[in-house]
Amino acid sequence: MSAQPTIYLVTGGGRGIGFSLVQALSTRPNTVVYAGVRSFPPGADSDLGRLAAQSPTVVLPIKLTSGSIEDNHAAAAAIKGKFGMLHCVIACAGVSSGLSSVLSATPSQMRSDFETNSISPLVLFQALAPLLLATHAASPGSASPKFVAISSQRGQITDCMAYTFDSYGCSKAALNYLIKKMDVEHPQIISFPIHPGSVKTEMGHAGVAALSVKLEDIGGISAEESAAGILSVIDKATKESQGGRFCTWEGEQLPF
Ligand SMILES: NC(=O)c1ccc[n+]([C@@H]2O[C@H](COP(=O)([O-])OP(=O)(O)OC[C@H]3O[C@@H](n4cnc5c(N)ncnc54)[C@H](OP(=O)(O)O)[C@@H]3O)[C@@H](O)[C@H]2O)c1
């Protein structure tokens, strides 16, 4: 009988950092990775469509529109039916409605960023926590299940003067608070937010273009590098070392 696989779920798994996380996880032995996408099924000619076709028992695309209670609970039911448990969730889907100021930020910018970046990870956790807790209950002495959120340094309050105001930063600050509270309320689950670096993705390029800067000129990293760093931090994380703490993809601890 083969050993129980380690089961991951990555949201925003169709492109950017999320896809690189799925791709890196798919190379690990005895691992299954659910790739959450809102546009389901992924096209046969998309990166995720090709990867899932190459590794159909390892990479499992799943419909997951951020914040949709229906999608999140349907995904949880599908994973429960197949495996009964889940070892690690990486909440990566995110949006940025662009730079603004306290005076110019519109309620719709604030709502959009909070909806995807702050509220959706809450909906995700509420749907999937029973599966993470089932993992812990099945082997309480083993590594604890994990719920990791891809946050941003722009959500720091301590060092917020390093950045201009934007609704995105507000939404990531709210996310950090939420994840820290998850960690406190659920001793069986290791929860923490992580900054992925300045990453050469659609969002990364758009974010610095607004400042007339190029990621290449400020040490921007590839999505593959970011994903490798994030997974290394996740692999090493224990409740004591990382639970409820904020760090970078390189494992450097950050103040909230
Ligand atoms: N790139 C950076 O420099 C950087 C820096 C700090 C933090 N981050 C964070 O890293 C995470 C990934 O960003 P990225 O750079 O990879 O951005 P990206 O390339 O723009 O990808 C964003 C991902 O989020 C998904 N998404 C957005 N809204 C969604 C929704 N309502 N439902 C489901 N999926 C949704 C997108 O899916 P679709 O393909 O369906 O649109 C896509 O997979 C985000 O949380 C971002 O805030 C990025």
The ligand as a Gaussian input file, in Angstrom:
#p B3LYP/6-31G(d) Opt

LIG

0 1
 N        4.364000      40.142000      -7.821000
 C        4.817000      40.767000      -6.745000
 O        5.836000      41.495000      -6.794000
 C        4.107000      40.605000      -5.425000
 C        4.635000      41.301000      -4.324000
 C        4.007000      41.156000      -3.087000
 C        2.902000      40.318000      -2.973000
 N        2.403000      39.663000      -4.056000
 C        1.235000      38.789000      -3.868000
 O        1.470000      37.532000      -4.465000
 C        0.224000      36.925000      -4.839000
 C        0.310000      36.451000      -6.285000
 O        0.532000      37.582000      -7.098000
 P        1.205000      37.500000      -8.551000
 O        2.319000      38.452000      -8.546000
 O        1.418000      36.089000      -8.941000
 O        0.031000      38.160000      -9.408000
 P       -0.629000      37.795000     -10.806000
 O        0.373000      37.220000     -11.737000
 O       -1.366000      39.032000     -11.188000
 O       -1.644000      36.617000     -10.434000
 C       -2.762000      36.851000      -9.630000
 C       -3.454000      35.533000      -9.417000
 O       -4.582000      35.741000      -8.561000
 C       -5.729000      35.167000      -9.193000
 N       -6.953000      35.881000      -8.815000
 C       -7.161000      37.213000      -8.756000
 N       -8.430000      37.466000      -8.392000
 C       -9.033000      36.267000      -8.231000
 C      -10.339000      35.852000      -7.861000
 N      -11.316000      36.731000      -7.569000
 N      -10.616000      34.529000      -7.790000
 C       -9.656000      33.611000      -8.060000
 N       -8.391000      33.943000      -8.418000
 C       -8.093000      35.247000      -8.496000
 C       -5.449000      35.299000     -10.689000
 O       -6.291000      34.434000     -11.412000
 P       -6.799000      34.788000     -12.917000
 O       -5.763000      34.223000     -13.839000
 O       -8.124000      34.117000     -13.001000
 O       -6.906000      36.291000     -13.017000
 C       -3.973000      34.915000     -10.718000
 O       -3.822000      33.514000     -10.665000
 C       -0.846000      37.991000      -4.606000
 O       -1.515000      37.736000      -3.397000
 C       -0.038000      39.283000      -4.515000
 O       -0.691000      40.255000      -3.735000
 C        2.984000      39.793000      -5.293000

